[in-house]
Amino acid sequence: MTDTHDTIALAQHIAQHHAQLQIGQPLSPAETALPADAQLPQAQAAALQGSRMLGFIEADAQCVALAWQHQTQRLGQFDPLQWPDQAVDFQMPAWPRQNAFAPCPRTLGLYAVLPNSDWVARMAQAHVPTLQLRFKSDKPAEVATEVRAAVKAVESTGALLFINDHWQHAIDAGAYGVHLGQEDLDSADLSAIRKAGLRLGLSTHGYAEMMRADALSPSYIAMGAVFPTTLKNMPTPPQGLGRLGAYAKLMQGHSLVAIGGIDEARFADVQSTGVGSIAVVRALVAATDPEATARELMQLLAG
């Protein structure tokens, strides 16, 4: 059994020391201490409540708490100042892995998410290194045409093209890779994607989804949304730079892409977290001169 008062004090200490991870208003002990927590080891209970105070959704708070308990066992003591950031404490398997998808570059550079094949052709000619076709249609013939056109457009340009969602069309057209959201993982044939040799990128929005993605050993992991975005209805609030830095440190075994509301003014701060790529949507497609903007953004990433 865990002493409730001591646990709350440790949880508050965790929340105060790791305030850079805060999202929203801090929650009170009354809002974060649940009766079931008393059955947990104190390190795990304190970490769980501290994570809730910081605004982590319950699934992510549970991941952090369990990792903190593993960290405590590994180090032989509970350290509320040491936020868990080691793969071993999250029980992530070591590399290399037998189930891994084909690798992609560790540093994917500027990653342009584009609405159609014309935009793909335009940005490939502008030498943007990594592109994603995010074409929305419920008509398979239209999707197939756009995917084939996009694959054709990047030929001989050196650009790496990922197809969003439409994994079967990507396989049929011989695309470089596929990007899937969490909601697509239950329906996509991951074995077929792996067998075809395509790279796989996965979206994540916090610890629980990162653990699900890591178990599949994808080619890269996208993390976001870092900042507010109106382009999609996001399952979680914007993660912010503090959390992005914690995620990047934990997931450094993967190629990493930061996405969500990132404009030119934020590039340096995002890059400083350790991610190897920054994805942009509106920053390019809404630009007055997209080619010039692409050159500027690539220069920023190049340092």
C-alpha positions, 0 to 999 in steps of 0.5 A: 500500500502507498502512503497517500500524503507522501505520494501526493507530495512526490507527484507535486514535486514531479509536476513542478520540476517538469513544468516544461511538459505542462499542457493546459492548467495544472490539475490539483491532487484531488483531480489526479489521485484515484483510489486505485493508485494506492495499490501501486508501488509509490514510485509508479503512483507518484509518477502517474499522478504527477503526469496527470497534473501535467495534463498527460492523457491517461494512456500516456500517464500510465506509460510514463508511470510504468517506465518510472517504476522500471527506472526506479528498479534499474537505478535502485532508487526513485528520482523524481527529477529524472524524467524517464527517457531510456528505451529500456525503461519503456521496454522497447526492444533493442535494434536491429529488429527482425520485424523492422520495415525497410529503413529510410535516412535518419535525417529526412530533412524538409518533409512537404505534405502535399494535396495532389500530384501536381504539388508533388511534381512542383516540390520535387523539382524544387529539390525538397528531399521528402514528400508526402501525397495526402490526396483525399478522395473516396473514388479508387480510380482517382486515387490510383491515378494521383498515386501513379502520377505522383510516383512518376513525378519524383522519378530522377529527382531524388525525392523520397515519396510517401503515400498517405493512407492509400497503401495498396495503391502505393504498393501497386505504383511502386512508391518509396513508402507509405504513411499511416495514422493510428486509425489506419493500423487496424485495417492496413495490411502491414505484412504486405507493405513490408513484403513489398519493400516499402518504407512505413511512417507512422503518426503519433500523438504521445507516449501510448501511440509511440509505444504502439508505433515502436512495436511495429519497427517502422521506417520513421515516426512522426510526432505531433501536433507540435503546435496548434493546427487547423488542418486536422482534428487532432486527438490530443492538444498540441504537444509543445516543444518540451514534450517534443524534446522528451519524445525525441530523446526517448525515440532516438533509435528511430528516424523522427519527423516533427509535424503540426503548426510549424512555420519558419519562425519555429524551425530552429526551436523544433530542430533543437529538440533532436528531430531529423525532419520537419514536416510542413503543409500550410507553410508551403502550399499557402506561400506566395512563392512556394519554391522560394519558401522551400529553399529558405526552409531547407537552408534553415534545416541545413544550419 
